[in-house]
Amino acid sequence: MKLSIDTKKCSGHARCFAVAPDVFDVDDSGYAVPIDRAVDVPLDPAVEAGIAACPERSIVLA
């Protein structure tokens, strides 16, 4: 599966980074840094936590 972030939807809450700093990164303003990487299934719990923490649902798993 592929993990990416729709940076147009990100509002800079930095919740993904707060719950999964080893997976997600944010800039100095709290906006998610674009990522485009493959992730294994079943998902690492940190990936699941970061996705669930995003209020804008800007983290895409396809």
Beta strands, then each sheet from edge to edge (+ up, - down):
strand 1: 2-5
strand 2: 36-38
strand 3: 59-61
sheet 1: 2+ 1- 3+
end
